[in-house]
């Protein structure tokens, strides 16, 4: 039976500072490292043996995966990385304080940029210090494909081909697949798997560092609702994510 384990990276240094991060490459905070370690413990305690790991090209997801797999004694499994698993590109919001952005633009505009399905933030200028223009990790990608802002709908557009061509192919072979990625790339994947509507997806928040497990049938449809390996911590973590804009 195919099994899919999703892990949002642990708290990053910019999560801790309540900044819009997107494609900016920041590392885990001390709290995030502990969360990643706990994720690995939960995987080990659940008796889950991963066959392959997928991560984004961003350090915080890679760190989370490495720490978790070390804790689970599974560092040896093969790894695939793709920009298609990167966080949503937050455009000109990247590097901005969420609470200050809320105060400056008001709740309606803030929530539209942060949680609407198909409205991206303003485009990020190539000259910005938070731009990915010229970033060597994307040197093998057509520059015209690299986003300068994204909505969740655009994240889905660039993620689903990778899901279908790579991740699903491993699952169809009966493998247990671990994906270490980001809040919005994982929301995109959960939306697809659980058939969540464009309106309802706004209310979905994924906590950091708590593995979410899908047990799938031969058609890669969930045979039962996905479950967190620590439901209580996941509920608290999701609530914390929902409240980020109001943090000072």
C-alpha positions in Angstrom: 0.0 0.0 0.0 1.5 3.4 -1.0 2.1 5.7 1.9 2.9 9.5 1.6 4.4 11.4 4.5 4.4 15.2 4.3 6.5 17.3 6.6 6.5 21.1 6.6 9.9 22.4 7.5 10.6 23.3 11.1 10.4 27.0 12.3 12.8 29.1 10.2 14.7 32.1 11.3 12.2 34.3 9.4 9.2 32.4 10.8 10.6 33.4 14.2 10.8 37.0 13.1 7.3 36.9 11.5 8.6 37.8 8.0 7.3 36.8 4.6 9.9 34.4 3.3 8.8 32.7 0.1 11.8 31.8 -2.0 14.4 33.6 0.2 16.8 31.0 1.5 16.8 31.1 5.3 17.8 28.4 7.7 16.1 26.8 10.6 15.9 28.5 14.0 16.9 26.5 17.1 13.2 25.8 17.7 13.0 24.5 14.1 15.9 22.2 14.6 14.1 20.7 17.6 10.9 20.3 15.6 12.8 18.5 12.8 14.3 16.2 15.3 10.9 15.5 16.8 9.5 14.8 13.3 12.1 12.1 12.9 11.3 10.6 16.3 7.6 10.5 15.4 8.4 8.7 12.1 10.5 6.2 13.9 7.9 5.6 16.7 5.2 5.1 14.1 7.3 2.4 12.4 7.4 4.2 9.1 10.3 3.3 6.8 10.6 5.7 3.9 11.9 4.5 0.6 12.7 7.9 -0.9 12.8 11.6 0.1 11.7 14.6 -1.9 12.6 18.1 -0.9 12.5 21.6 -2.3 15.7 23.5 -3.2 15.5 25.6 0.0 17.8 25.0 2.9 15.1 25.0 5.6 13.3 22.0 4.0 16.6 20.2 3.3 17.8 20.8 6.9 14.4 19.5 8.2 14.7 16.4 6.1 18.3 15.7 7.1 17.6 16.1 10.8 14.4 14.1 10.8 16.0 11.2 8.8 19.0 11.2 11.1 16.6 10.9 14.1 14.7 8.1 12.3 18.0 6.3 11.4 17.1 6.7 7.7 19.7 9.1 6.4 20.7 6.6 3.7 17.5 6.7 1.6 17.7 8.3 -1.9 16.8 11.9 -2.4 15.3 14.0 -5.1 15.1 17.8 -5.0 13.0 20.2 -7.1 12.2 23.9 -7.2 8.6 22.8 -7.9 8.4 21.9 -4.2 9.6 25.4 -3.2 7.4 27.6 -1.0 5.0 30.0 -2.7 6.9 33.0 -4.1 5.6 36.0 -2.1 6.7 38.6 -4.6 7.4 42.1 -3.3 6.2 40.9 0.2 9.3 38.8 0.6 11.4 40.2 3.5 8.5 42.3 4.9 7.2 42.0 8.5 3.7 40.4 8.5 2.3 42.4 11.3 3.6 45.7 9.8 2.1 44.7 6.4 -1.2 44.0 8.1 -1.2 47.4 9.7 -0.1 49.2 6.6 -2.5 47.6 4.1 -5.4 46.5 6.3 -6.9 43.1 7.1 -8.7 42.6 3.8 -5.8 43.3 1.5 -3.4 41.4 3.8 -5.7 38.3 3.9 -6.2 38.5 0.1 -2.4 38.4 -0.5 -1.8 35.8 2.2 -4.7 33.4 1.7 -6.7 34.0 -1.5 -6.5 31.2 -4.0 -5.7 33.1 -7.1 -4.5 36.7 -6.2 -0.7 37.0 -6.1 1.1 39.8 -4.3 2.9 42.5 -6.3 5.8 41.4 -8.5 9.3 41.4 -6.9 11.8 43.6 -8.7 14.8 41.8 -10.1 17.0 44.4 -8.3 15.6 43.5 -4.9 18.0 41.9 -2.4 15.3 39.2 -1.9 15.1 38.3 -5.7 16.3 34.9 -6.9 17.6 36.4 -10.2 21.0 34.8 -10.8 20.7 32.2 -8.0 22.9 29.3 -8.9 20.5 26.7 -7.5 18.1 27.6 -10.3 20.8 27.8 -13.0 19.3 24.8 -14.9 15.9 26.3 -15.2 14.6 28.6 -17.9 14.7 32.1 -16.3 11.3 32.8 -17.8 9.8 30.0 -15.7 11.2 31.3 -12.3 8.3 33.2 -10.6 8.5 36.7 -9.4 5.3 36.3 -7.4 2.7 33.5 -7.0 -0.8 32.8 -5.8 -1.6 29.3 -4.5 -3.2 28.6 -7.9 0.1 29.2 -9.5 1.9 27.0 -7.0 -0.5 24.2 -7.9 0.2 24.8 -11.6 4.0 24.2 -11.2 3.7 21.5 -8.6 1.2 19.1 -10.1 3.3 18.1 -13.1 6.1 17.1 -10.7 3.7 15.2 -8.5 2.3 13.3 -11.5 5.7 12.6 -13.2 7.9 11.9 -10.2 6.3 11.5 -6.8 3.2 9.6 -8.0 5.4 7.3 -10.1 7.2 6.2 -6.9 4.0 5.8 -5.0 2.5 3.7 -7.8 5.4 1.3 -7.3 4.2 0.8 -3.7 6.9 3.0 -2.1 6.6 5.0 1.1 7.5 8.6 0.0 8.6 11.4 2.4 8.2 14.9 1.2 9.8 17.8 3.2 8.6 21.1 1.8 6.7 24.2 2.8 3.4 25.5 4.0 2.0 26.5 0.6 3.5 23.7 -1.6 2.1 21.2 0.9 -1.3 23.0 1.0 -1.3 22.7 -2.8 -0.7 19.0 -2.5 -3.2 18.4 0.2 -5.8 20.4 -1.8 -5.2 18.0 -4.7 -5.3 14.8 -2.6 -8.4 15.8 -0.5 -10.3 17.6 -3.3 -10.6 20.8 -1.2 -12.4 23.6 -3.0 -10.8 26.9 -4.0 -12.8 28.7 -1.3 -12.2 26.2 1.6 -8.4 25.9 1.0 -8.1 29.4 2.6 -8.8 27.8 6.0 -6.2 25.1 5.8 -3.0 25.7 7.9 -0.2 23.2 8.0 1.9 23.2 11.2 5.7 23.1 11.2 7.5 19.8 11.9 4.6 17.4 12.4 4.4 14.5 9.9 1.1 14.2 8.0 0.5 10.7 6.7 -1.6 9.6 3.8 -2.4 5.9 3.1 -3.3 5.6 -0.5 -5.0 3.0 -2.7 -3.8 1.8 -6.1 -5.2 4.9 -7.8 -3.5 7.2 -5.2 -6.7 8.2 -3.6 -6.7 8.3 0.3 -8.3 5.2 1.8 -9.0 7.2 5.0 -8.5 10.7 6.2 -4.9 11.8 6.5 -3.6 11.9 10.1 -0.9 13.8 12.0 1.5 11.7 14.0 1.0 14.1 16.9 -2.6 15.4 16.5 -2.5 17.6 19.6 0.7 19.4 18.6 -0.5 19.7 15.0 -3.7 21.5 16.1 -1.7 23.9 18.2 0.8 24.5 15.4 -1.9 25.1 12.8 -3.5 27.7 15.1 -0.1 29.4 15.5 0.3 29.6 11.7 -3.2 31.1 11.4 -2.3 33.8 13.9 1.0 34.8 12.3 -0.3 38.1 10.8 -1.2 39.4 14.2 2.1 38.7 15.9 4.2 41.7 16.9 
